[in-house]
Amino acid sequence: MMIANFIPYRKGIRLNDISLDDISDVIGQEDTFVWLDLHNPDKELLEKIQEEFDLHELAIEDTLSAHQRPKLEVYGDSLFVVLYSVSLIRENKLDFCESHLFIGSNFIVSVQHGVPIDYQKVRERCEAMPEKLKKGSSFVLYGIMDYIVDNYIPVIDGLQARFEHIETTIFQYRPSHHTMEDLYALKRELILLQNAALPLIDICNELVHFHDEIIHKEVNVYIRDISDHLKRVTQQIDSIREMLISAMQVHLTFETVRQNEVVKRLSGWGAILAIPTLLCSWYGMNFKYMPELEWEYSYPLLIGLIFLNCGLLYWKLKRSRWL
């Protein structure tokens, strides 16, 4: 259990930190709201938060169990939003952090599950704009969502770089079973990223058109900007996925061509080896009267015929690019 930050604001100006027991007194004051940031809280702390902010029990239950889909739920006078932040870790693997946000007209509670996001930059950015921070908790909601969406961009750039590396490997005609494994792993990560980003477009649209009692009307233009960024993100994801499918088809085509080349070479060498096999088996027959067996030049002539025919066939197959 950890309380990362517990910060009250009045008219866009940060006040001195207060204790959890003083929440009720602070949020009741005019032009004041609080931002409480939690990381992996336990049931006891969440029940205390539920009591102080009058949160719905179903939202608290979702926060305790975590592993929710991105969504926006309305519970009385507050909103419950689930978001996923994404970052690239070692070996270009994706790491997801699930964030649950409780938003009221005079409070915002952010609960993080997994590797926590450092909201210090969000706080510094919001506190540097006190006139906008006066809009209350809705501007902090925008700051958090904008920070999460902006972090999608370098993740997509990293996945794009991974795809280009795999693509280069394929077109350098060095495919292997590891190449196909990498393609499927990349496709899976793109799907996970899309599942995290795509629902946020609907969430932004709902925040813009509804919930005026919580979302300040001047914040709507900023939320629409997030929606535009999300559309660009989802378009990039779709583009990479389409190219990924094409790369899979190209990889399979190259594998088929490579196997055909192997079959052609085996067939060519098989045809060459058929010549000495035929001639040697001919003279391996147990017939008594074979006149050429008595001729002293029969053996060198036979060897010469074998090498001559094999050489001619090799030259023909080489010219036809079968060997």
Backbone torsions as a table, in degrees:
resi	resn	phi	psi	omega
1	MET	NA	138.2	178.8
2	MET	-156.1	133.5	169.2
3	ILE	-96.1	105.8	-176.2
4	ALA	-69.6	-46.9	-179.4
5	ASN	-152.7	144.6	177.4
6	PHE	-140.2	98.2	-168.0
7	ILE	-126.7	125.6	172.8
8	PRO	-94.4	149.1	178.1
9	TYR	-132.0	142.6	175.0
10	ARG	-133.4	121.4	-177.5
11	LYS	53.0	39.0	177.2
12	GLY	80.8	2.3	-178.9
13	ILE	-108.5	133.5	179.6
14	ARG	-71.6	134.4	177.5
15	LEU	-101.4	178.6	176.4
16	ASN	-67.9	145.8	178.8
17	ASP	-60.5	147.2	-179.7
18	ILE	-127.1	169.8	179.9
19	SER	-86.7	164.1	-179.0
20	LEU	-62.5	-32.4	-178.1
21	ASP	-72.0	-16.6	-178.2
22	ASP	-94.3	6.3	-176.2
23	ILE	-59.9	-47.4	-175.2
24	SER	-57.5	-38.9	-180.0
25	ASP	-69.1	-37.5	-174.8
26	VAL	-74.3	-48.7	-175.2
27	ILE	-70.2	-12.3	176.4
28	GLY	-82.2	-9.1	-178.8
29	GLN	-82.1	152.0	-176.9
30	GLU	-70.1	142.7	178.1
31	ASP	56.7	33.1	-177.6
32	THR	-128.5	139.0	171.9
33	PHE	-143.9	163.1	-178.9
34	VAL	-124.9	151.2	176.0
35	TRP	-123.7	115.6	179.8
36	LEU	-112.7	122.8	-178.5
37	ASP	-113.9	121.1	-177.4
38	LEU	-118.9	150.8	176.2
39	HIS	-128.1	117.6	-179.7
40	ASN	47.0	57.0	-179.2
41	PRO	-71.8	154.6	176.9
42	ASP	-89.3	176.3	-175.2
43	LYS	-63.8	-38.6	-178.0
44	GLU	-62.9	-43.5	-179.6
45	LEU	-67.7	-42.1	179.3
46	LEU	-63.3	-37.2	176.7
47	GLU	-64.5	-36.4	175.7
48	LYS	-65.9	-42.9	177.5
49	ILE	-63.8	-40.8	179.0
50	GLN	-60.0	-41.5	-179.7
51	GLU	-68.1	-42.2	-176.6
52	GLU	-69.6	-38.9	-176.1
53	PHE	-102.9	1.3	179.4
54	ASP	57.0	53.2	-179.2
55	LEU	-87.7	154.7	-177.9
56	HIS	-75.4	144.7	-176.9
57	GLU	-65.8	-31.9	179.4
58	LEU	-67.2	-38.0	177.3
59	ALA	-66.2	-40.5	177.5
60	ILE	-64.3	-39.4	178.2
61	GLU	-62.3	-42.7	177.3
62	ASP	-62.3	-38.9	-179.1
63	THR	-68.3	-36.9	178.6
64	LEU	-67.1	-42.7	-177.2
65	SER	-80.4	-27.6	-178.5
66	ALA	57.9	-161.0	-179.3
67	HIS	54.0	45.6	177.1
68	GLN	-97.0	160.5	173.5
69	ARG	-81.8	156.6	174.7
70	PRO	-60.4	128.9	-175.3
71	LYS	-163.7	169.3	173.1
72	LEU	-131.0	124.8	178.4
73	GLU	-122.5	146.3	178.2
74	VAL	-107.8	125.3	177.5
75	TYR	-128.7	94.1	178.8
76	GLY	64.3	-119.7	-177.5
77	ASP	-95.1	13.6	-179.0
78	SER	-134.5	159.9	177.4
79	LEU	-112.6	148.8	176.5
80	PHE	-124.1	116.5	-175.4
81	VAL	-121.2	133.8	176.1
82	VAL	-112.5	125.5	179.9
83	LEU	-129.2	159.3	175.3
84	TYR	-125.5	123.2	171.0
85	SER	-94.1	152.4	-175.8
86	VAL	-133.0	142.1	175.5
87	SER	-144.2	154.3	176.4
88	LEU	-90.1	130.3	177.7
89	ILE	-114.3	-164.2	-176.7
90	ARG	-57.7	147.3	-179.3
91	GLU	60.4	25.6	175.7
92	ASN	58.9	32.8	175.4
93	LYS	-89.7	149.8	-179.3
94	LEU	-88.1	138.8	176.7
95	ASP	-121.1	124.6	-176.4
96	PHE	-106.3	140.3	173.9
97	CYS	-122.3	124.6	-178.4
98	GLU	-90.4	124.8	-179.0
99	SER	-117.2	128.8	174.9
100	HIS	-111.0	128.6	-176.7
101	LEU	-119.7	126.7	172.0
102	PHE	-105.8	120.2	-175.5
103	ILE	-122.2	125.1	172.1
104	GLY	-122.9	178.1	-179.2
105	SER	-65.5	-24.6	-177.2
106	ASN	-130.9	21.7	176.6
107	PHE	-159.9	158.1	169.0
108	ILE	-145.5	127.5	179.1
109	VAL	-117.1	120.5	178.3
110	SER	-109.9	126.5	-179.0
111	VAL	-119.1	124.3	-176.8
112	GLN	-111.5	136.4	175.7
113	HIS	-119.0	133.7	-176.7
114	GLY	97.1	-157.9	177.7
115	VAL	-66.6	117.6	-171.8
116	PRO	-70.7	151.4	173.0
117	ILE	-86.4	140.6	175.5
118	ASP	-84.8	104.6	-178.8
119	TYR	-84.8	10.7	-179.6
120	GLN	-58.8	-42.7	179.7
121	LYS	-64.6	-37.0	177.9
122	VAL	-64.3	-44.9	179.4
123	ARG	-62.5	-45.3	-179.0
124	GLU	-62.3	-39.6	179.6
125	ARG	-66.9	-43.8	-179.7
126	CYS	-67.4	-43.5	-178.2
127	GLU	-68.7	-21.6	176.6
128	ALA	-76.6	-8.8	179.3
129	MET	-125.8	68.3	-175.6
130	PRO	-59.8	-30.7	179.5
131	GLU	-64.2	-37.4	177.7
132	LYS	-80.3	-33.5	179.0
133	LEU	-66.8	-19.0	175.6
134	LYS	-63.9	-17.9	178.5
135	LYS	-67.3	-14.4	174.7
136	GLY	97.3	-154.4	-173.0
137	SER	-64.5	-25.9	-178.8
138	SER	-65.1	-32.0	177.9
139	PHE	-72.5	-34.7	174.9
140	VAL	-65.3	-40.0	176.0
141	LEU	-57.7	-45.4	176.5
142	TYR	-58.9	-44.8	-178.7
143	GLY	-60.3	-41.3	179.5
144	ILE	-67.3	-47.0	-178.6
145	MET	-63.9	-41.4	-179.9
146	ASP	-64.6	-38.8	178.7
147	TYR	-64.8	-42.5	-180.0
148	ILE	-65.3	-45.6	-178.2
149	VAL	-67.1	-40.0	178.4
150	ASP	-60.7	-31.9	179.3
151	ASN	-73.3	-14.1	175.1
152	TYR	-68.0	-30.9	-174.5
153	ILE	-61.6	-53.7	178.5
154	PRO	-63.3	-28.2	176.7
155	VAL	-65.2	-45.6	178.4
156	ILE	-63.8	-40.1	177.7
157	ASP	-60.8	-39.9	177.6
158	GLY	-65.2	-41.6	177.8
159	LEU	-67.2	-35.7	176.6
160	GLN	-63.2	-41.5	178.6
161	ALA	-64.2	-39.6	176.9
162	ARG	-61.7	-43.4	179.8
163	PHE	-63.7	-42.5	-179.3
164	GLU	-63.3	-36.1	176.9
165	HIS	-64.9	-44.7	178.7
166	ILE	-64.2	-41.1	180.0
167	GLU	-61.5	-41.8	177.6
168	THR	-61.4	-41.4	178.1
169	THR	-60.5	-42.0	-179.0
170	ILE	-64.7	-47.1	-174.4
171	PHE	-79.9	-10.5	169.3
172	GLN	-85.1	7.4	176.7
173	TYR	59.4	42.8	175.2
174	ARG	-122.9	44.5	-179.1
175	PRO	-72.6	154.5	177.1
176	SER	-153.3	177.7	177.8
177	HIS	-66.4	-24.6	175.8
178	HIS	-67.2	-32.4	178.2
179	THR	-61.8	-46.3	179.0
180	MET	-65.5	-37.6	176.3
181	GLU	-62.0	-42.2	178.6
182	ASP	-64.6	-39.0	179.2
183	LEU	-63.7	-44.2	179.6
184	TYR	-67.8	-38.3	177.7
185	ALA	-63.7	-41.9	178.6
186	LEU	-65.7	-40.3	178.6
187	LYS	-63.3	-40.1	178.9
188	ARG	-63.5	-41.9	-179.4
189	GLU	-68.7	-34.1	176.0
190	LEU	-65.1	-38.7	178.4
191	ILE	-65.4	-43.1	178.2
192	LEU	-62.1	-41.7	179.1
193	LEU	-66.0	-40.6	178.6
194	GLN	-64.6	-39.0	177.9
195	ASN	-63.9	-27.5	178.2
196	ALA	-81.7	-36.0	-172.5
197	ALA	-90.0	-41.6	-171.6
198	LEU	-59.9	-44.1	-179.8
199	PRO	-63.6	-20.0	-178.7
200	LEU	-67.2	-24.1	177.2
201	ILE	-63.5	-45.3	177.8
202	ASP	-65.7	-37.1	178.3
203	ILE	-62.9	-44.6	178.3
204	CYS	-61.4	-43.5	179.7
205	ASN	-61.6	-40.2	179.6
206	GLU	-69.0	-39.0	178.6
207	LEU	-64.4	-35.3	-178.4
208	VAL	-72.1	-39.5	-171.5
209	HIS	-95.9	-14.2	-177.7
210	PHE	-132.7	179.2	172.3
211	HIS	62.3	43.6	179.0
212	ASP	-63.7	-23.0	-179.4
213	GLU	-72.1	-16.2	179.7
214	ILE	-114.6	-45.5	-178.3
215	ILE	-88.4	114.3	179.7
216	HIS	-62.8	138.2	-175.2
217	LYS	-61.0	-29.8	179.8
218	GLU	-76.2	-11.9	177.2
219	VAL	-85.4	-17.1	-177.0
220	ASN	-57.9	-38.6	-178.1
221	VAL	-64.8	-32.6	178.1
222	TYR	-72.5	-37.2	178.7
223	ILE	-68.4	-35.3	175.1
224	ARG	-63.9	-33.9	176.5
225	ASP	-64.3	-39.2	175.6
226	ILE	-61.6	-41.8	179.5
227	SER	-60.2	-40.5	177.6
228	ASP	-63.1	-41.9	177.8
229	HIS	-62.7	-39.8	-179.7
230	LEU	-65.5	-37.8	178.4
231	LYS	-64.0	-39.4	177.7
232	ARG	-65.7	-39.7	178.8
233	VAL	-62.3	-48.1	-178.5
234	THR	-65.6	-34.7	176.3
235	GLN	-64.8	-39.9	177.4
236	GLN	-65.0	-40.1	178.3
237	ILE	-62.3	-45.1	179.0
238	ASP	-61.6	-40.4	-179.5
239	SER	-63.7	-44.6	180.0
240	ILE	-64.8	-39.3	179.8
241	ARG	-64.9	-40.6	177.8
242	GLU	-64.0	-43.7	177.7
243	MET	-65.3	-32.3	179.2
244	LEU	-66.1	-42.3	177.8
245	ILE	-62.8	-42.3	177.9
246	SER	-63.1	-40.0	179.1
247	ALA	-63.8	-37.7	176.5
248	MET	-62.2	-42.9	179.6
249	GLN	-65.6	-40.8	177.4
250	VAL	-63.6	-41.9	179.1
251	HIS	-59.8	-46.0	179.7
252	LEU	-65.5	-37.3	177.6
253	THR	-63.1	-44.9	178.3
254	PHE	-62.8	-38.1	178.1
255	GLU	-64.4	-40.4	177.8
256	THR	-64.5	-43.6	178.8
257	VAL	-62.2	-42.0	-179.7
258	ARG	-63.2	-42.2	178.7
259	GLN	-65.3	-37.5	176.8
260	ASN	-64.2	-37.1	177.9
261	GLU	-64.0	-40.5	178.4
262	VAL	-63.6	-44.0	179.4
263	VAL	-62.7	-41.2	178.4
264	LYS	-61.1	-43.7	-179.6
265	ARG	-65.4	-43.0	178.3
266	LEU	-62.5	-40.3	179.1
267	SER	-65.2	-40.4	178.9
268	GLY	-62.6	-48.1	178.7
269	TRP	-65.9	-33.1	176.3
270	GLY	-63.1	-39.7	177.8
271	ALA	-65.6	-39.5	178.9
272	ILE	-64.4	-45.0	-179.2
273	LEU	-69.1	-18.7	179.4
274	ALA	-68.5	-27.6	-178.6
275	ILE	-65.1	-56.5	178.0
276	PRO	-64.8	-30.6	177.8
277	THR	-62.8	-43.0	-179.5
278	LEU	-65.9	-48.6	-176.7
279	LEU	-68.0	-40.7	-178.6
280	CYS	-68.6	-37.3	178.3
281	SER	-70.2	-29.8	177.9
282	TRP	-61.7	-45.6	-179.5
283	TYR	-87.4	5.5	173.0
284	GLY	-91.4	0.5	179.9
285	MET	-73.2	146.0	-175.5
286	ASN	-92.3	60.0	174.3
287	PHE	-102.4	139.0	-177.4
288	LYS	-75.9	-41.3	-175.1
289	TYR	-101.6	91.9	172.9
290	MET	-127.8	98.3	-168.8
291	PRO	-53.6	-37.0	-174.4
292	GLU	-70.4	-11.3	178.5
293	LEU	-69.8	-23.8	-178.3
294	GLU	-88.8	-7.2	-176.2
295	TRP	-84.6	134.3	-173.5
296	GLU	-71.2	-19.7	-179.7
297	TYR	-98.9	9.5	-177.6
298	SER	-62.6	-45.8	-176.0
299	TYR	-64.8	-52.9	178.5
300	PRO	-61.9	-33.4	177.9
301	LEU	-65.2	-42.7	179.1
302	LEU	-62.6	-45.0	178.3
303	ILE	-62.0	-41.4	178.6
304	GLY	-63.1	-43.2	177.6
305	LEU	-61.0	-41.3	179.5
306	ILE	-61.2	-51.0	-178.4
307	PHE	-65.7	-38.0	-179.7
308	LEU	-65.0	-48.2	-178.8
309	ASN	-67.6	-39.6	177.5
310	CYS	-64.5	-41.5	178.9
311	GLY	-64.0	-43.3	178.7
312	LEU	-63.0	-43.6	-179.8
313	LEU	-66.9	-39.0	177.3
314	TYR	-61.5	-44.1	179.8
315	TRP	-62.5	-41.4	179.7
316	LYS	-65.2	-44.3	-179.7
317	LEU	-68.8	-36.6	178.1
318	LYS	-64.5	-41.2	179.5
319	ARG	-66.4	-32.5	177.9
320	SER	-84.7	2.6	178.8
321	ARG	62.6	34.6	171.9
322	TRP	-90.3	-15.2	179.7
323	LEU	-127.1	NA	NA
